[in-house]
């Protein structure tokens, strides 16, 4: 069994008590190894989360890719970071030579203020009791969990011909393992043991291994088995996190860390001698094993003798070694993933329903008095014919209620009722920064309808009403109401909408999202023909939902075959999406050979052109490394040679990619490239049509798009979960699910998608204002004031509070009401 060579905690020298800290050495003065850890303790005195970076070099480190670079999000207040040294791997990739370390740097991300460092030190890792067998399965050079021994292909204890797997997430025990493993044969002394097996492959990107049937034998006796029907696996495994809400107890370990790796515990009474663990299954994924722990397990004399680990079922009594391993996993998890600080939500004395007129975050809403809530809700919300709007409320409950009664009467007048779709929020932990280590409770996910609504004291629930105004709706005031009954308490508020006698111009710029089909469809339906039908139905459902929401632009989930592409393009054209649609995935899915990619593209391009459908914009590159620019240029020019009418597109996230502007018709760029108004002008000057992508503030896609002069906007992503869709820690990046993890089976979406739709409404109101400003002085004055007030630099725009975007829209709406009132008065007097 592996063990640390450190005698105890070894302090590292500090220069002052602030970042940066630097250590350099010719020879490593400490016997540190893969079983040890680096611990950093300090304090963030600021009110904002900061990013701290640890850099470690060895004798072979010559550049960024050959050293270790680890970023950590540091929430305000005291912090402790813990780094398992066996996880120190370079981007090349290779394990850092711990006996040949040359540098340790601790510093802040660019522009971040200094943090206080109290101390940093080496600490011995895990020591397990005598008689414990602890095996970490994987490649010989893979990360090894502290206290465990590596068990790699070629070891005579392994049975079969396994393949090593290394994933980007998880601790050293669960992130790697052996696939297609028949079993493990050990020699074990007589005794009573607790056997723990880590049986789950965490997956990577959107892929999650999905064995539906598997079992484990010990010396030919079955000790564990599971069998799933596909839909049962979908509900209880893939979507398990859907029902685990992050409030009122946002514990990252309980919600996310404890289930990772799929630990299974079994008690064995072994007579001594060979102990053979056999994995049984019908696929390589069913025979996966990441770790084996065989812990001495004397019969307990009472519960007082039973170790307890947070997040572990109390009915499973843990051996001492098992408890130590699980506690170490918990420690490493919690000292990597930082929970953003947040104040507890207020618990009112009575049930309350509070209007949210300014898009404030739910946790920032204070329950208001019934009289004040009534006063706010009685103010009419202005709307135009053919438009869509949001009415939002916060529900605060005084007591828990598993089944409150919520009744919503849509606004109506003179027999005309407005279409209304209610949504309520659920709380999950998310990564606010896609690749950061900060976790925060978020109620972005909205559930369509009112079925399944629950209330808990201290857990505010956001209620979002999406209202559609028909183009034929009579002008006037529409009245409806909300009634909420919970634990014999009733609250009710009016819904008041004033429809103005005007119709907004149609959306003229493509503003939308990237979309992919739910990844699990291909796992649950192996037969190609039914799968093709399910994928087509899922795509059709997504397109129809987005069209109903008024989303105007799209990068659709395109099949690879010509007929499938034509079907999707035809449906999108019929639903009114503004061309061109972006073909984001096809070129990269046609392999890595440029000649083959070009041939396949040319066939599809010719077929689509012959069909008479609007053209696709073909994404040639996605945030490319600068070294790949010559190859991209060659391919882009060959496409143009083969079809001069081709629309080539590319994603720019770095100023060094500017030379590629000459090779595309549409340039999608984000803040990394430069997203200011001057950058838009620069793209136009190069001859490309400027689109933004992934600016991160959906509502800004309206006013800022207008101010900048960009011609389109796409947001990542409609459906891109990493492995399990409700675990943001199990991949390189967070989950992106603007449309929810499922298509037609369950209607969920992100609040951000509705805000993006409201940005489209902002653009429509701006178009109306520009029309009016041609001949109406007040409209011209307001238009000029907005041009002066809306920032032309993205850094300023993204810092604006949401209420500012709403305020600007309301100024246009109020002007429209005044003008229409004046026109009505003039008409009646004449």
MITORZA-563637 format. One line per 5 residues: number of its first residue (from 0); for each residue x, y, z of C-alpha. Coordinates in Angstrom, 3 decimals. Example, Ala and Ser with C-alpha at 12.3 -4.5 7.8 and 13.67 -1.06 7.14 Angstrom:
2
0> 12.300 -4.500 7.800  13.670 -1.060 7.140
//
This chain:
830
0> 0.000 0.000 0.000  1.213 3.507 -0.895  2.314 5.862 1.868  3.685 9.360 2.336  7.361 9.922 3.094
5> 6.644 13.161 4.950  6.987 12.948 8.715  4.292 15.566 9.185  3.167 18.996 8.090  5.983 20.921 6.334
10> 5.546 24.732 6.197  6.644 26.601 3.082  8.336 29.993 3.451  6.287 33.148 2.868  7.461 36.512 1.566
15> 5.103 38.881 3.333  1.472 37.860 3.736  0.025 38.767 0.330  -0.025 37.326 -3.138  2.075 36.794 -5.146
20> 4.241 34.165 -3.494  7.212 32.593 -5.332  9.487 29.694 -4.484  12.371 28.464 -6.642  14.817 25.661 -5.851
25> 17.547 23.668 -7.548  16.796 20.529 -5.566  13.573 19.698 -3.771  14.316 19.836 -0.031  11.278 17.719 0.921
30> 10.419 14.098 0.066  7.030 15.019 -1.386  5.226 12.471 -3.536  1.887 11.566 -5.028  0.416 10.705 -1.633
35> 0.912 14.223 -0.318  -1.003 17.465 -0.623  -0.310 21.178 -0.874  -2.574 23.220 1.402  -2.999 26.999 1.170
40> -4.810 29.009 3.834  -5.689 32.657 3.464  -8.336 35.350 3.373  -10.173 37.228 0.648  -10.961 40.648 2.174
45> -13.056 41.817 -0.775  -16.782 41.551 -1.430  -16.267 39.810 -4.775  -14.970 36.366 -5.645  -11.361 36.455 -6.883
50> -9.363 34.013 -9.012  -6.142 32.628 -7.538  -3.677 30.719 -9.747  -1.146 28.113 -8.664  1.716 27.377 -11.039
55> 4.126 24.480 -10.555  7.170 23.776 -12.751  9.553 20.852 -12.881  12.883 20.485 -14.657  11.125 19.767 -17.969
60> 8.843 22.820 -17.861  9.613 25.316 -20.629  6.202 26.860 -21.438  2.541 26.954 -20.424  1.743 23.464 -21.713
65> 4.667 21.878 -19.889  3.833 23.116 -16.416  0.863 22.820 -14.050  -1.561 25.750 -13.982  -4.508 25.468 -11.580
70> -7.118 28.188 -11.073  -9.373 28.397 -8.055  -12.288 30.709 -7.307  -11.885 32.334 -3.893  -15.091 33.526 -2.266
75> -15.034 36.454 0.178  -13.752 35.514 3.614  -11.312 32.865 4.881  -10.394 30.026 2.548  -8.516 26.725 2.498
80> -7.362 25.166 -0.767  -6.092 21.613 -1.004  -4.256 20.165 -3.991  -3.596 16.430 -4.287  -0.104 16.202 -5.805
85> -0.957 13.097 -7.828  -3.373 15.303 -9.794  -0.592 17.627 -10.946  -0.527 16.991 -14.672  0.576 19.299 -17.448
90> -1.464 20.096 -20.571  0.902 17.968 -22.699  -0.277 15.756 -20.810  2.190 14.222 -18.363  2.531 13.874 -14.621
95> 4.705 16.546 -13.046  7.987 15.124 -11.692  7.499 15.882 -7.997  11.109 15.037 -7.144  12.283 17.580 -9.738
100> 10.129 20.599 -8.871  11.809 23.884 -9.705  9.163 26.549 -9.069  5.968 27.203 -7.138  4.115 30.432 -7.950
105> 0.944 31.653 -6.311  -0.559 34.710 -7.980  -3.785 36.460 -8.957  -5.534 36.530 -12.308  -4.881 39.646 -14.382
110> -6.145 42.768 -12.659  -7.377 40.996 -9.515  -6.438 42.537 -6.139  -4.051 40.808 -3.744  -5.271 38.176 -1.299
115> -3.900 37.534 2.164  -1.978 34.267 2.555  -1.713 33.016 6.144  0.357 29.942 5.361  1.011 27.239 2.800
120> 2.433 23.842 3.521  2.934 20.252 2.440  0.748 17.781 4.303  0.934 13.997 4.297  -2.013 12.422 2.584
125> -4.095 9.475 3.651  -2.780 6.680 5.862  -4.919 3.547 5.973  -5.020 0.897 8.706  -2.841 -2.197 8.497
130> -4.476 -4.987 6.545  -6.306 -2.644 4.155  -6.183 -3.348 0.429  -6.607 -0.100 -1.532  -6.305 -0.210 -5.341
135> -6.720 2.684 -7.759  -7.316 1.251 -11.233  -6.184 3.017 -14.379  -3.158 3.654 -16.557  0.248 3.359 -14.931
140> 0.843 7.113 -15.271  -2.686 8.193 -14.296  -3.380 10.174 -11.117  -3.378 7.936 -8.039  -5.521 8.541 -4.992
145> -3.583 9.130 -1.805  -3.032 5.944 0.219  -3.932 3.709 -2.748  -1.779 1.484 -4.944  -1.960 1.761 -8.731
150> -3.413 -1.255 -10.508  -2.684 -0.870 -14.220  -2.955 -3.017 -17.366  -0.258 -5.703 -17.363  -0.609 -6.404 -13.654
155> -1.168 -10.183 -13.154  -3.961 -9.466 -10.677  -6.133 -8.131 -13.500  -8.343 -10.459 -15.517  -9.145 -9.869 -19.168
160> -7.914 -7.160 -21.521  -9.066 -3.858 -20.030  -8.657 -0.387 -21.508  -7.634 2.531 -19.266  -9.943 5.552 -19.114
165> -8.981 9.034 -17.852  -11.643 11.706 -17.476  -11.199 15.446 -16.851  -13.212 15.586 -13.635  -13.359 13.972 -10.237
170> -10.650 13.142 -7.717  -7.788 10.787 -8.549  -9.803 7.755 -7.468  -12.898 8.203 -9.622  -11.637 10.160 -12.647
175> -9.798 7.147 -14.066  -10.448 3.420 -14.236  -10.404 0.318 -16.408  -13.071 -0.454 -18.980  -13.908 -3.942 -20.275
180> -12.342 -5.497 -17.179  -13.271 -9.090 -16.407  -12.148 -8.929 -12.829  -9.479 -8.664 -10.133  -7.825 -11.621 -8.341
185> -6.298 -10.945 -4.920  -4.740 -12.948 -2.094  -6.461 -11.899 1.112  -6.043 -13.030 4.725  -8.936 -14.557 6.594
190> -11.272 -12.022 8.148  -14.368 -9.873 7.976  -14.094 -7.038 5.442  -16.039 -4.180 3.976  -15.557 -4.189 0.223
195> -16.096 -0.873 -1.559  -16.122 -0.750 -5.348  -16.270 2.458 -7.389  -18.172 1.286 -10.460  -19.242 4.412 -12.363
200> -17.363 6.022 -15.238  -18.005 9.797 -14.854  -18.095 10.365 -18.629  -16.837 13.329 -20.611  -18.381 16.228 -22.526
205> -21.993 15.279 -23.207  -21.327 11.536 -23.087  -22.276 9.439 -20.048  -21.660 5.681 -20.094  -24.991 3.930 -19.688
210> -24.844 0.212 -18.878  -28.401 -0.948 -18.247  -27.459 -4.300 -16.723  -24.382 -5.288 -14.730  -23.429 -7.340 -11.710
215> -20.484 -8.207 -9.476  -19.441 -11.608 -8.165  -16.962 -12.433 -5.422  -15.594 -15.951 -5.703  -18.482 -16.739 -8.064
220> -21.120 -15.589 -5.563  -23.295 -12.597 -6.605  -22.869 -9.651 -4.249  -24.382 -6.768 -6.229  -26.444 -6.214 -9.359
225> -28.474 -3.529 -11.078  -30.826 -3.673 -14.011  -32.534 -0.703 -15.634  -35.209 -0.254 -18.213  -34.037 2.589 -20.484
230> -36.689 5.085 -19.356  -36.133 4.116 -15.732  -32.388 4.757 -16.154  -33.190 8.109 -17.736  -35.355 9.227 -14.793
235> -33.448 7.776 -11.866  -29.846 7.984 -13.071  -29.411 10.556 -15.834  -31.945 13.045 -14.461  -31.476 12.202 -10.776
240> -30.272 15.714 -9.971  -33.470 17.233 -11.302  -35.291 16.538 -8.039  -32.418 17.504 -5.712  -32.810 21.193 -5.019
245> -29.881 23.287 -3.811  -31.842 25.186 -1.179  -32.223 25.407 1.740  -29.016 23.352 2.174  -26.598 24.117 -0.698
250> -23.981 21.553 0.345  -21.849 20.724 -2.735  -20.717 17.402 -1.302  -24.205 16.172 -0.432  -25.693 17.340 -3.718
255> -22.865 16.512 -6.110  -19.755 14.916 -4.677  -21.014 11.973 -2.633  -22.742 10.112 -5.527  -19.775 10.472 -7.914
260> -18.001 7.254 -8.817  -20.977 5.126 -7.798  -19.491 3.614 -4.599  -20.988 0.258 -3.591  -20.375 -1.255 -0.135
265> -20.607 -4.972 0.641  -19.675 -6.948 3.746  -17.561 -10.086 3.204  -16.553 -12.903 5.516  -13.504 -14.305 3.774
270> -11.997 -17.680 4.747  -8.549 -16.635 3.530  -6.777 -17.231 0.225  -7.808 -16.124 -3.270  -10.518 -13.496 -3.536
275> -11.731 -12.950 -7.089  -13.944 -9.994 -7.978  -15.727 -10.634 -11.278  -17.506 -7.950 -13.304  -20.391 -9.218 -15.430
280> -22.077 -7.299 -18.219  -22.930 -7.288 -21.911  -20.811 -4.282 -22.867  -17.357 -2.872 -22.064  -19.048 -0.031 -20.141
285> -20.793 -2.566 -17.894  -17.399 -3.926 -16.829  -15.835 -0.717 -15.543  -14.004 -0.373 -12.256  -12.236 2.693 -10.846
290> -11.271 1.596 -7.341  -11.225 -1.298 -4.868  -11.070 -0.888 -1.117  -11.016 -3.970 1.090  -11.163 -2.694 4.665
295> -10.876 -4.785 7.846  -14.350 -4.702 9.368  -14.721 -6.168 12.849  -18.313 -6.693 13.865  -19.483 -3.473 15.580
300> -20.691 -3.598 19.131  -22.980 -0.595 18.717  -23.690 2.545 16.716  -21.125 4.439 18.771  -18.439 2.345 17.092
305> -19.611 3.297 13.613  -17.745 6.073 11.785  -20.028 8.641 10.165  -19.223 10.559 6.976  -21.424 13.442 5.804
310> -23.455 12.529 2.776  -23.202 8.793 3.382  -26.274 6.685 4.231  -26.388 6.135 7.985  -27.762 2.623 7.530
315> -24.410 1.594 6.000  -21.962 1.173 8.878  -18.504 2.130 7.676  -15.223 0.395 8.359  -12.488 2.648 9.661
320> -10.565 2.641 6.371  -13.750 3.237 4.369  -14.643 6.220 6.527  -11.154 7.681 6.094  -11.291 7.376 2.305
325> -14.760 8.913 2.021  -13.786 11.717 4.422  -10.683 12.445 2.317  -12.799 12.527 -0.851  -15.172 14.950 0.833
330> -12.305 17.160 2.015  -10.696 17.319 -1.432  -14.037 18.076 -3.066  -15.032 20.874 -0.700  -11.572 22.443 -0.756
335> -11.666 22.605 -4.546  -15.271 23.672 -5.191  -16.040 26.980 -3.487  -19.616 27.789 -2.553  -20.475 31.410 -3.260
340> -21.617 33.217 -0.124  -25.253 34.182 -0.028  -27.565 35.473 2.636  -30.413 33.188 3.683  -33.751 34.032 2.161
345> -36.151 35.733 4.574  -38.978 33.673 6.058  -42.120 35.794 6.305  -44.711 35.463 9.009  -47.312 34.759 6.341
350> -47.400 33.523 2.780  -46.458 36.313 0.377  -46.506 36.947 -3.372  -44.252 39.834 -4.442  -44.115 41.352 -7.939
355> -40.618 41.590 -9.488  -40.753 44.585 -11.841  -36.992 45.070 -12.291  -35.641 41.529 -12.998  -33.942 41.362 -9.570
360> -32.464 38.038 -8.527  -34.869 35.965 -6.487  -32.644 35.895 -3.394  -32.542 39.702 -3.433  -36.329 40.020 -3.158
365> -37.720 40.959 0.240  -41.317 39.911 0.854  -43.532 42.971 0.677  -46.779 43.749 2.430  -50.046 42.656 0.791
370> -51.034 46.299 0.298  -47.759 47.195 -1.410  -47.848 44.056 -3.563  -51.402 44.932 -4.621  -50.361 48.477 -5.478
375> -47.467 47.219 -7.634  -49.516 44.545 -9.406  -52.340 46.988 -10.163  -50.084 49.138 -12.338  -50.820 48.170 -15.956
380> -48.002 46.643 -17.971  -47.849 48.108 -21.472  -47.693 45.847 -24.518  -48.031 46.077 -28.281  -49.985 43.801 -30.553
385> -47.983 40.817 -31.733  -45.507 41.108 -28.847  -44.531 38.996 -25.854  -43.866 40.004 -22.270  -42.928 38.583 -18.885
390> -44.666 39.073 -15.549  -42.565 37.854 -12.625  -43.265 37.242 -8.933  -41.471 35.834 -5.888  -43.300 33.426 -3.588
395> -42.130 33.338 0.041  -43.677 30.653 2.239  -43.871 30.727 6.012  -44.151 26.919 6.205  -43.433 23.974 3.955
400> -46.168 22.852 1.587  -45.730 19.849 -0.734  -48.860 20.684 -2.741  -49.950 24.347 -2.772  -52.803 25.351 -5.036
405> -51.901 27.932 -7.685  -54.658 29.195 -9.969  -53.895 31.729 -12.721  -56.615 33.434 -14.725  -55.090 34.887 -17.910
410> -55.839 38.564 -18.610  -58.872 39.158 -20.842  -61.201 41.868 -22.056  -64.506 41.696 -23.903  -64.146 37.982 -24.525
415> -60.545 38.133 -25.776  -58.147 36.195 -23.547  -54.377 36.497 -23.802  -52.290 33.323 -24.073  -50.316 32.786 -20.876
420> -47.740 30.128 -19.986  -46.697 29.879 -16.323  -43.276 28.679 -15.157  -41.886 28.163 -11.691  -38.211 27.959 -10.778
425> -36.153 25.215 -9.206  -32.859 25.639 -7.379  -29.666 23.895 -8.511  -25.963 24.476 -7.995  -24.265 25.932 -11.090
430> -20.844 27.215 -12.101  -21.337 30.944 -12.816  -18.071 30.880 -14.763  -18.091 28.055 -17.269  -14.681 26.644 -16.321
435> -14.352 28.131 -12.828  -14.470 26.360 -9.472  -17.129 28.581 -7.911  -20.557 27.064 -7.248  -23.687 29.085 -6.568
440> -27.357 28.298 -5.998  -29.340 29.346 -9.069  -33.013 29.209 -9.948  -32.395 29.658 -13.668  -34.230 26.437 -14.505
445> -37.953 26.975 -15.035  -40.580 24.234 -15.071  -43.486 24.848 -17.429  -46.947 24.709 -15.865  -47.922 24.559 -12.196
450> -47.949 20.783 -11.647  -45.343 19.672 -9.128  -44.972 23.086 -7.484  -43.791 22.818 -3.875  -43.049 25.473 -1.280
455> -40.495 25.459 1.523  -39.859 27.982 4.238  -36.652 29.847 3.446  -36.702 28.831 -0.228  -38.193 31.599 -2.395
460> -39.862 30.395 -5.565  -39.862 32.507 -8.722  -43.058 32.518 -10.750  -42.707 33.658 -14.357  -45.724 34.294 -16.586
465> -44.979 34.443 -20.294  -47.760 36.333 -22.064  -48.314 36.456 -25.820  -50.330 39.300 -27.358  -51.998 38.308 -30.650
470> -51.591 40.668 -33.603  -55.388 40.867 -33.732  -55.833 41.727 -30.038  -58.154 44.718 -29.449  -56.485 47.661 -27.769
475> -57.451 48.220 -24.155  -56.971 47.006 -20.603  -56.881 43.255 -19.917  -57.535 41.924 -16.409  -56.613 38.574 -14.861
480> -55.406 37.369 -11.482  -53.235 34.962 -9.513  -54.524 33.024 -6.522  -52.171 31.025 -4.312  -53.502 28.856 -1.489
485> -51.007 27.263 0.909  -51.539 25.880 4.398  -54.939 27.618 4.678  -53.444 30.986 3.679  -54.670 32.694 0.504
490> -52.898 35.462 -1.403  -54.070 36.914 -4.679  -52.936 39.650 -7.025  -54.368 41.169 -10.186  -52.731 40.837 -13.606
495> -53.201 44.037 -15.579  -51.967 44.500 -19.144  -52.726 47.485 -21.362  -52.496 46.617 -25.046  -51.655 49.664 -27.155
500> -53.200 50.223 -30.594  -49.973 49.511 -32.447  -48.113 46.550 -33.919  -44.362 46.285 -33.634  -42.157 45.638 -36.678
505> -41.112 42.020 -37.074  -37.697 40.936 -35.808  -35.134 41.766 -38.475  -31.918 40.329 -37.008  -31.194 36.679 -36.130
510> -30.981 36.390 -32.344  -31.025 32.895 -30.933  -29.155 29.888 -29.626  -27.118 26.838 -30.554  -29.182 23.633 -30.351
515> -28.377 19.932 -30.206  -30.665 16.938 -29.742  -30.740 15.304 -26.293  -27.629 13.078 -26.255  -29.385 10.228 -24.478
520> -31.699 9.526 -27.415  -28.966 7.649 -29.254  -28.155 5.655 -26.101  -31.710 4.528 -25.395  -32.655 3.701 -28.988
525> -30.028 1.571 -30.721  -32.240 0.816 -33.770  -31.319 3.417 -36.457  -34.789 3.923 -37.941  -36.682 4.628 -34.660
530> -33.717 6.736 -33.542  -33.919 8.856 -36.676  -37.625 9.382 -36.055  -37.017 10.350 -32.415  -34.252 12.775 -33.342
535> -36.475 14.374 -35.971  -39.354 14.676 -33.479  -37.044 16.190 -30.844  -35.699 18.714 -33.343  -39.183 19.615 -34.505
540> -40.284 20.101 -30.889  -37.315 22.384 -30.166  -37.905 24.459 -33.300  -41.601 24.877 -32.537  -40.919 25.911 -28.934
545> -38.334 28.458 -30.003  -40.587 29.836 -32.716  -43.467 30.242 -30.234  -41.099 32.150 -27.977  -40.228 34.514 -30.803
550> -36.581 33.430 -31.050  -35.441 34.666 -34.462  -31.995 33.100 -35.058  -30.688 29.578 -34.765  -27.832 27.148 -35.058
555> -29.984 24.016 -35.351  -29.270 20.379 -34.569  -28.463 19.318 -38.119  -28.409 15.660 -39.178  -25.463 14.613 -41.300
560> -27.487 13.334 -44.257  -28.805 15.543 -47.056  -32.469 14.605 -46.570  -32.306 15.290 -42.823  -30.680 18.657 -43.424
565> -33.350 19.629 -45.934  -36.112 18.640 -43.515  -34.684 20.766 -40.695  -34.055 23.715 -43.014  -37.577 23.472 -44.419
570> -39.139 23.373 -40.943  -37.043 26.329 -39.779  -37.966 28.359 -42.855  -41.643 27.566 -42.356  -41.496 28.660 -38.729
575> -40.012 32.035 -39.641  -36.415 31.840 -38.406  -34.275 34.518 -40.025  -31.656 33.118 -42.404  -28.929 32.201 -42.605
580> -28.984 29.479 -39.974  -25.556 28.519 -38.673  -24.299 24.996 -39.439  -22.073 24.743 -36.370  -21.299 21.007 -36.169
585> -21.325 19.374 -39.647  -17.790 20.170 -40.826  -16.172 19.001 -37.591  -18.278 15.810 -37.599  -17.129 14.873 -41.100
590> -13.721 13.857 -39.775  -10.330 15.506 -39.679  -9.359 15.079 -43.324  -9.873 18.418 -45.136  -10.394 16.771 -48.534
595> -13.159 14.540 -47.163  -14.739 17.459 -45.304  -14.782 19.538 -48.474  -16.294 16.752 -50.579  -19.067 16.091 -48.073
600> -19.743 19.802 -47.666  -19.912 20.305 -51.430  -22.507 17.556 -51.872  -24.734 19.027 -49.137  -24.249 22.561 -50.408
605> -25.275 21.608 -53.934  -28.310 19.681 -52.694  -29.480 22.541 -50.460  -28.980 25.066 -53.250  -31.021 22.929 -55.637
610> -33.827 22.640 -53.069  -34.413 26.402 -53.121  -34.143 26.642 -49.329  -32.336 29.561 -47.667  -28.576 28.985 -47.527
615> -26.696 27.743 -44.495  -23.760 29.578 -42.967  -21.039 26.949 -42.530  -18.942 27.263 -39.375  -15.333 26.717 -40.483
620> -13.593 27.193 -37.151  -14.363 27.598 -33.479  -11.908 29.672 -31.414  -8.865 28.284 -33.263  -5.283 28.117 -32.061
625> -3.144 30.600 -33.971  -1.010 27.765 -35.331  -4.009 26.415 -37.276  -4.708 29.648 -39.178  -2.879 28.638 -42.405
630> -4.834 25.363 -42.687  -8.121 27.173 -42.017  -7.293 29.789 -44.635  -6.569 27.120 -47.239  -9.870 25.352 -46.556
635> -11.867 28.585 -46.590  -10.435 29.584 -49.956  -11.089 26.172 -51.437  -14.734 26.394 -50.349  -15.004 29.787 -52.007
640> -13.402 28.429 -55.174  -15.859 25.537 -55.363  -18.895 27.728 -54.658  -18.505 31.526 -54.848  -21.936 31.922 -53.202
645> -20.966 29.985 -50.071  -21.537 31.652 -46.690  -18.540 30.852 -44.515  -18.616 31.599 -40.785  -16.134 31.386 -37.944
650> -15.894 31.986 -34.199  -13.293 34.545 -33.054  -12.181 34.811 -29.423  -8.679 36.298 -29.744  -7.319 39.407 -31.492
655> -4.638 37.288 -33.138  -7.302 35.611 -35.292  -8.027 38.864 -37.136  -6.449 37.625 -40.382  -9.314 35.139 -40.745
660> -11.847 37.972 -41.146  -10.959 38.003 -44.831  -11.923 34.334 -45.134  -15.522 34.465 -43.823  -18.776 36.098 -44.764
665> -20.035 36.009 -41.136  -17.704 36.624 -38.195  -19.057 35.552 -34.804  -16.991 37.121 -32.042  -17.095 37.555 -28.285
670> -15.380 39.731 -25.700  -12.131 37.772 -26.049  -11.765 39.080 -29.601  -13.248 42.454 -28.711  -16.971 43.217 -28.616
675> -17.035 47.019 -28.588  -18.730 49.143 -31.226  -15.305 49.864 -32.740  -14.716 46.118 -33.079  -17.976 45.760 -34.984
680> -16.806 48.514 -37.326  -13.458 46.737 -37.726  -15.203 43.514 -38.751  -17.391 45.349 -41.224  -14.362 47.103 -42.689
685> -12.791 43.688 -43.323  -15.833 42.738 -45.400  -17.520 40.347 -42.944  -20.977 40.539 -41.393  -20.559 40.929 -37.606
690> -22.446 38.662 -35.192  -21.881 38.400 -31.456  -21.863 35.114 -29.596  -21.789 34.210 -25.904  -21.659 37.674 -24.408
695> -23.247 36.234 -21.288  -25.926 38.859 -20.599  -28.960 37.827 -22.672  -31.026 40.972 -22.190  -28.111 43.041 -23.543
700> -28.573 41.320 -26.907  -31.241 43.927 -27.588  -30.058 47.427 -26.821  -26.362 46.621 -27.089  -26.766 44.798 -30.394
705> -28.600 47.875 -31.697  -25.987 50.320 -30.410  -23.021 48.324 -31.675  -24.339 47.750 -35.181  -23.822 43.971 -35.036
710> -26.175 42.010 -37.285  -26.857 38.885 -35.225  -26.384 37.097 -31.909  -26.119 33.444 -30.844  -25.914 32.164 -27.264
715> -24.336 28.877 -26.139  -26.146 26.509 -25.607  -29.673 25.175 -25.886  -28.674 21.728 -24.696  -25.070 20.855 -23.880
720> -24.833 18.966 -20.571  -21.467 17.589 -19.501  -22.074 13.946 -18.554  -24.824 14.179 -15.888  -26.911 17.266 -16.668
725> -27.400 18.408 -13.073  -23.805 17.999 -11.920  -21.791 21.083 -12.972  -18.570 19.614 -11.538  -18.298 16.479 -13.695
730> -16.775 18.041 -16.798  -14.310 20.596 -18.092  -17.132 23.129 -18.188  -20.528 23.663 -16.664  -23.795 22.381 -18.100
735> -25.495 24.653 -20.639  -29.207 23.952 -20.940  -31.251 26.917 -22.168  -33.827 24.407 -23.442  -33.448 21.938 -20.593
740> -31.923 18.439 -20.852  -34.989 16.953 -22.559  -36.961 17.909 -25.664  -40.666 17.087 -25.798  -40.730 14.705 -22.829
745> -40.624 17.476 -20.213  -40.856 21.186 -20.863  -38.166 22.994 -18.939  -36.124 25.972 -20.013  -33.748 28.548 -18.637
750> -34.861 31.963 -17.455  -32.056 33.327 -19.612  -33.844 32.055 -22.718  -36.879 34.152 -21.828  -34.601 37.142 -21.220
755> -33.066 36.589 -24.656  -36.568 36.663 -26.107  -37.179 39.947 -24.310  -33.997 41.302 -25.908  -35.617 40.548 -29.279
760> -38.665 42.505 -28.115  -36.317 45.373 -27.205  -34.996 45.341 -30.779  -38.549 45.447 -32.132  -39.414 48.432 -29.939
765> -36.220 50.170 -31.099  -37.208 49.530 -34.705  -40.611 51.101 -33.991  -38.900 54.101 -32.366  -36.651 54.576 -35.390
770> -39.715 54.599 -37.642  -41.491 57.156 -35.475  -38.378 59.328 -35.175  -38.494 60.086 -38.907  -41.411 62.442 -38.410
775> -42.094 62.744 -34.648  -39.928 65.104 -32.564  -40.344 63.372 -29.186  -39.429 60.054 -30.752  -36.352 61.582 -32.373
780> -35.272 63.083 -29.054  -35.705 59.783 -27.211  -33.850 57.920 -29.950  -30.904 60.310 -29.688  -30.901 60.096 -25.889
785> -30.746 56.297 -26.056  -27.890 56.464 -28.548  -26.072 58.650 -26.032  -26.914 56.482 -22.996  -26.495 52.904 -24.242
790> -22.795 52.039 -23.861  -20.728 51.441 -26.963  -18.206 49.369 -24.983  -19.162 45.871 -23.906  -17.337 46.063 -20.570
795> -19.622 48.921 -19.553  -22.746 47.311 -20.974  -22.327 44.001 -19.145  -22.002 45.822 -15.814  -25.374 47.545 -16.159
800> -28.049 46.206 -13.804  -30.977 44.461 -15.494  -33.350 47.223 -14.427  -31.612 49.659 -16.789  -32.498 47.608 -19.880
805> -36.075 47.399 -18.603  -36.169 51.130 -17.871  -35.075 52.022 -21.415  -37.741 49.752 -22.877  -40.368 51.295 -20.612
810> -39.423 54.791 -21.800  -40.173 53.727 -25.372  -43.449 52.090 -24.305  -44.546 55.185 -22.379  -43.781 57.362 -25.400
815> -45.844 55.030 -27.578  -48.751 55.334 -25.177  -48.555 59.127 -25.180  -48.374 59.317 -28.942  -51.274 56.936 -29.427
820> -53.321 58.850 -26.840  -52.612 62.095 -28.686  -53.559 60.505 -32.008  -56.779 59.126 -30.547  -57.657 62.545 -29.102
825> -56.888 64.287 -32.371  -59.014 61.812 -34.318  -61.947 62.131 -31.938  -61.845 65.966 -31.941  -61.779 66.104 -35.739
//
